[in-house]
């Protein structure tokens, strides 16, 4: 039996991770520390909230007393909690600096104090900056070049985590993932916003020319990678986790989703003003985690995008009120 502290476990990837882990490791105990900001939803934990080996604590990773108390007796920390929306980071960078940098430092200090056996930090491919269209991929040796307050704050947290390994010997691992998709993703994010806009009869909104490319990773493939890194990953190492897509741009994804709904492309697309510092392309080379740990993505993008659309169609109870909040934020931009 292991005691695991998950931060941000009411968020998209965190809640999927907890549900997956409790099914695979029913003897382990999980404490979920989440502040329940706009991106954290208790409803995302409904499937496992009554389990005896699961406990939810509402709290802030920046709160020293809360983190100190919860870290006692913990074997593994899986750190998801982060401000993660680029548009919000442009509007209010200080929130991102506080949570992603100071919050991570607070967790590291108490993980060190309580002799945690593994501190796994979840990061993003956005710390590497952007790639030109059709050329190259990020790997573990790519220099950092963050281009938004969000990615800069995540890059800083990565450096902090590594420093605690080199300076204090804290047993850490880091994973930088590409864009995730799947159930329980907030409606302010690109794919859920498209799906729910179509369901509400609104147009799909596309930044700039729409030719922005992302590497898309189904969320269960991501949590499988985290599990492998925790079990087999080498202390002090970073692993990049990517999906199966090959330079699919935002316009192409919009076409796929509109086709699923039987909607015409041209009459349901609206181009809007681009956001500042919009990275043109991300692509992830996941050779290292494949060779060292045997991981590879299993979920085909087209098939599981369809399943993701189906999930949102069936679960409006989960996203209905959330949609109002996210659209209110966009209206103020």
Buried (B, 14 or more C-beta within 10 A) or exposed (E): EBBBBBBBBBBBBBBBBBBBBBEEBEEBBBBBBBBBBBBBBBBBBEEBBEBEBBEBEEBBBBBEEBBBEBBEEBBBBBBBBBBBBBBBBBEEBEBBBBBBBBBBBBBBBBBBEBEBBBBBBBBBBBBBBBBEEEEEBBBBEBEBBBBBBBBBBBBBBBEBBBBBBEEEEBBBBBBBBBBBBBBBBBBBBBBBBBBBBBBEEBBBBBBBEBEBBBBBBBBBBBBBBBBBBBEEBEEBBBBBBBBBBEBBBBBBBBBBBBEBEEBEEEEBBEBEEEEEBEBBBBBBBBBBBBEBBEBBBEBBBEEBBBBBBEBBBEEEEBBEEBBEEBBEBEEEE
